Amino acid sequence: MNKRFGAVAAALLALAVSGCGASSTQTGGGTAVASSTESADPATTPAPAEVKLGTTADAIAAGWLAGNAKPNFPAGGEGKVDVVASAPIKVDMIGSVTLPVAVRNGTNETITNVDVSGAAMDATGKILASGRSQGFTPAVVPAGGVSLGYVYFDAKLPTTAKLEFTVASKPLEGDPYFQDLKVNQANAVGTAVTGKATNTSKNNLNGPYGVHVTCFDAKGKLLGSRTGFASPDADLAAGQSVTFQVDFYDDPCPTFLVGVSGFGPL
C-alpha cells in the first residue's frame, strides 16, 4: 500500500517541490534569539515578529488532522522548516524502512509542498541508504505548525544508523497544489482506522485522495505510518466527501492521527 501511494505522490512531488531547502541532523530544540543592539540610526529594520508554535491540537481543531494521539513536538530551528522528530528505525517484512517524521514550520510564512530526503549513515559517516518522503499532512502548514509524513528507505537499515534530513518546501501562493480535506470522522475499528473527509474549499478537488495515518505510542512518540486512498476517486465539488479505511494489520497503533489530501485546480 505504501509503494502505490508513494509512486503517485513522489511523481507529483518531483514536479511540484522547489528550492527553499534546509538540512539538519535529526531532532532539535529552538535556537536562541539574539538580543538587538541600540543604534543611533532611526531607520533600523524592525525585528521580525515571533512565530507562535502550533500543536497537533491546532490542526485537529481546524479539521486537517483527526484522531486520539496527543504528541508534543520540539520547537525546531528559528526561521527554518526542519524535521523535529522521527520514529525508531524498524525494518519491515520486505526489508525496507518506512520512517515516520514530523516537520515544524519555523518560518513566519504558510508553506506547502513539503519534501524530506534522508541519508542513513553508519558510525564512520558512510552513507548506507538514501530515502525520500512521499507526502505530508497537513499539506498546507501555517507558520509555527507541524506536519506529519514519512521517509521511505528501500534498504534494510541497522537500527543504530545515524539519520540526516534535508527539508524542502515553498511558500503558499494562491491555491495550493496539494489540498487538505477536513477530516470529519476518524475511528479505530479493530486493526483499521476508518473515517470521512470533506472538501471545504471553494474549488473542485481532484483525486486520488491520499490518506495518511500516523501511529504513536501511549506517550505520544512516533511509532508507525500507513497510507491508503479514500473513495470515490473522482472530482469533489465544495461540500462533497470521501470515506476511507486504512488497516495496520499486526502493527501496533495505540493512538493515531490521520489526514487526507487531494489535488487542487490543475
KOLLUMFI-614197 format. One line per field, with one value per residue (C-alpha): x, y, z; residue number from 1. Coordinates in steps of 0.25 Angstrom, whole numbers, plus 2048, in hexadecimal, padded with zeros to 3 digits. Layout:
! residues N
u <- X; ... $
v <- Y; ... $
w <- Z; ... $
n <- NUM; ... $
! end
This chain:
! residues 266
u <- 800; 80C; 812; 805; 803; 812; 812; 807; 80C; 81A; 818; 80F; 819; 824; 81C; 817; 822; 82C; 838; 837; 840; 846; 84E; 84E; 852; 846; 83F; 842; 83C; 83A; 846; 849; 845; 850; 84D; 84D; 857; 853; 856; 856; 851; 841; 83F; 843; 83C; 831; 833; 82B; 81E; 820; 81A; 80F; 812; 806; 802; 7FB; 7EF; 7EE; 7EE; 7E3; 7DB; 7DC; 7D8; 7E5; 7E8; 7DF; 7E2; 7E5; 7F4; 7FA; 808; 811; 81C; 828; 829; 833; 83C; 838; 835; 836; 82E; 834; 832; 82F; 82C; 82D; 829; 833; 839; 830; 833; 826; 824; 829; 836; 833; 830; 824; 829; 81E; 823; 81D; 821; 820; 81E; 826; 825; 81B; 814; 80A; 811; 80D; 814; 81C; 826; 831; 83C; 844; 852; 855; 863; 86C; 875; 880; 877; 876; 868; 861; 854; 84D; 83E; 833; 825; 818; 80E; 80B; 7FE; 7FA; 7FF; 7FE; 805; 803; 80F; 813; 80B; 80E; 80C; 80D; 813; 81E; 82B; 82C; 839; 839; 844; 846; 84C; 852; 84A; 857; 858; 85A; 850; 852; 846; 845; 837; 832; 825; 81F; 817; 808; 804; 7F6; 7EE; 7F7; 7FB; 7F8; 7EB; 7E7; 7D9; 7D2; 7D2; 7C4; 7C5; 7D1; 7CF; 7D7; 7CF; 7D7; 7E4; 7E0; 7DD; 7D1; 7CA; 7C5; 7CB; 7C4; 7C9; 7C7; 7CE; 7C7; 7CE; 7CB; 7D6; 7DC; 7DF; 7E6; 7E3; 7EF; 7EC; 7F8; 7F7; 802; 803; 808; 80B; 804; 80D; 80C; 819; 819; 817; 812; 80C; 802; 7FC; 7EF; 7E5; 7D7; 7CB; 7C6; 7D1; 7CA; 7CA; 7C4; 7BB; 7BB; 7B4; 7B5; 7BC; 7C4; 7C6; 7D2; 7D7; 7E6; 7EA; 7F6; 7F4; 7FF; 806; 803; 7FB; 7F8; 7F4; 7F3; 7F1; 7EC; 7EC; 7E6; 7EA; 7E8; 7EC; 7E7; 7E3; 7ED $
v <- 800; 80A; 807; 80A; 817; 81A; 819; 823; 82D; 82C; 82E; 83A; 840; 83F; 849; 852; 853; 85F; 865; 86A; 85F; 85D; 852; 84D; 842; 83B; 842; 84F; 85A; 868; 871; 87D; 88B; 895; 8A2; 8AE; 8B9; 8C8; 8D1; 8E0; 8DD; 8DF; 8D7; 8CA; 8BE; 8B9; 8AB; 8A0; 89C; 890; 883; 87D; 86E; 866; 858; 84C; 850; 85D; 854; 84C; 858; 85D; 84F; 84C; 840; 837; 82C; 82A; 82C; 838; 839; 845; 849; 851; 85F; 85D; 867; 876; 87A; 86C; 861; 855; 847; 847; 839; 82B; 81D; 812; 80A; 7FE; 7F4; 7EF; 7E1; 7E4; 7EA; 7F9; 804; 80E; 818; 822; 830; 83D; 84B; 858; 865; 86F; 87A; 885; 881; 876; 86B; 85F; 855; 84F; 845; 83E; 836; 82D; 827; 81B; 81A; 811; 815; 819; 822; 818; 81A; 80D; 811; 81E; 81F; 829; 82E; 82A; 835; 83D; 840; 84B; 84E; 85D; 861; 86E; 876; 86E; 862; 853; 849; 83A; 831; 826; 824; 817; 80F; 803; 7FD; 7F4; 7FF; 7FB; 801; 808; 810; 81F; 827; 835; 83C; 847; 84E; 856; 85E; 86A; 876; 875; 87E; 87D; 870; 864; 859; 84F; 852; 84D; 848; 84A; 83C; 83C; 82E; 824; 817; 80C; 7FF; 7F2; 7F4; 7FF; 80E; 812; 81F; 82A; 837; 843; 84D; 85A; 863; 86B; 863; 856; 84C; 840; 832; 829; 82D; 828; 824; 825; 81E; 820; 818; 81C; 814; 818; 823; 82A; 825; 822; 813; 80F; 814; 80F; 815; 812; 818; 81E; 81B; 81F; 822; 82D; 83C; 842; 84F; 858; 851; 843; 838; 82B; 81F; 817; 80A; 808; 7FB; 7F9; 7EA; 7E5; 7F2; 7F9; 806; 80A; 818; 81F; 82C; 82B; 836; 835; 83E; 83E; 848; 856; 85C; 858 $
w <- 800; 803; 7F6; 7EE; 7F5; 7F5; 7E6; 7E3; 7EE; 7EB; 7DC; 7DE; 7E9; 7DF; 7D6; 7E2; 7EC; 7EA; 7F1; 800; 805; 812; 818; 827; 82F; 835; 840; 847; 850; 84C; 84B; 854; 84F; 84F; 856; 84E; 850; 850; 844; 842; 834; 835; 829; 82F; 82A; 834; 839; 833; 83B; 843; 83D; 846; 847; 843; 848; 842; 84B; 842; 835; 83C; 83F; 831; 82C; 824; 82D; 836; 840; 84E; 84F; 857; 853; 857; 84D; 84F; 84A; 83F; 839; 839; 82B; 825; 820; 827; 82C; 83B; 83E; 838; 83C; 83F; 833; 830; 824; 81E; 819; 80B; 810; 80F; 819; 81A; 824; 829; 82B; 830; 829; 830; 828; 830; 826; 826; 819; 816; 80E; 805; 7FC; 808; 804; 80C; 808; 811; 812; 81B; 81F; 827; 833; 829; 821; 815; 80F; 80F; 808; 803; 805; 802; 807; 800; 804; 811; 818; 81A; 80D; 810; 81C; 823; 82A; 836; 832; 831; 826; 826; 81C; 81A; 813; 80B; 80A; 801; 809; 816; 81F; 82C; 838; 83C; 82F; 830; 829; 822; 81B; 811; 810; 804; 804; 7FD; 802; 7FF; 7F3; 7EE; 7EE; 7F4; 7EA; 7F6; 7FC; 80A; 80D; 81A; 822; 827; 82E; 832; 839; 83E; 839; 83C; 836; 82C; 82C; 825; 822; 81A; 814; 80D; 802; 80A; 800; 7F5; 7EA; 7E4; 7E8; 7E0; 7E5; 7E8; 7F7; 7FF; 80E; 817; 825; 82F; 83B; 849; 856; 863; 866; 858; 852; 843; 840; 832; 826; 81B; 80F; 807; 7FE; 800; 7F7; 7EE; 7E5; 7DE; 7DD; 7EA; 7EA; 7F6; 801; 7FC; 804; 803; 80C; 810; 817; 819; 820; 829; 82A; 834; 836; 844; 843; 851; 84D; 840; 837; 829; 81E; 810; 804; 7F5; 7EA; 7E7; 7DA; 7CF $
n <- 1; 2; 3; 4; 5; 6; 7; 8; 9; 10; 11; 12; 13; 14; 15; 16; 17; 18; 19; 20; 21; 22; 23; 24; 25; 26; 27; 28; 29; 30; 31; 32; 33; 34; 35; 36; 37; 38; 39; 40; 41; 42; 43; 44; 45; 46; 47; 48; 49; 50; 51; 52; 53; 54; 55; 56; 57; 58; 59; 60; 61; 62; 63; 64; 65; 66; 67; 68; 69; 70; 71; 72; 73; 74; 75; 76; 77; 78; 79; 80; 81; 82; 83; 84; 85; 86; 87; 88; 89; 90; 91; 92; 93; 94; 95; 96; 97; 98; 99; 100; 101; 102; 103; 104; 105; 106; 107; 108; 109; 110; 111; 112; 113; 114; 115; 116; 117; 118; 119; 120; 121; 122; 123; 124; 125; 126; 127; 128; 129; 130; 131; 132; 133; 134; 135; 136; 137; 138; 139; 140; 141; 142; 143; 144; 145; 146; 147; 148; 149; 150; 151; 152; 153; 154; 155; 156; 157; 158; 159; 160; 161; 162; 163; 164; 165; 166; 167; 168; 169; 170; 171; 172; 173; 174; 175; 176; 177; 178; 179; 180; 181; 182; 183; 184; 185; 186; 187; 188; 189; 190; 191; 192; 193; 194; 195; 196; 197; 198; 199; 200; 201; 202; 203; 204; 205; 206; 207; 208; 209; 210; 211; 212; 213; 214; 215; 216; 217; 218; 219; 220; 221; 222; 223; 224; 225; 226; 227; 228; 229; 230; 231; 232; 233; 234; 235; 236; 237; 238; 239; 240; 241; 242; 243; 244; 245; 246; 247; 248; 249; 250; 251; 252; 253; 254; 255; 256; 257; 258; 259; 260; 261; 262; 263; 264; 265; 266 $
! end
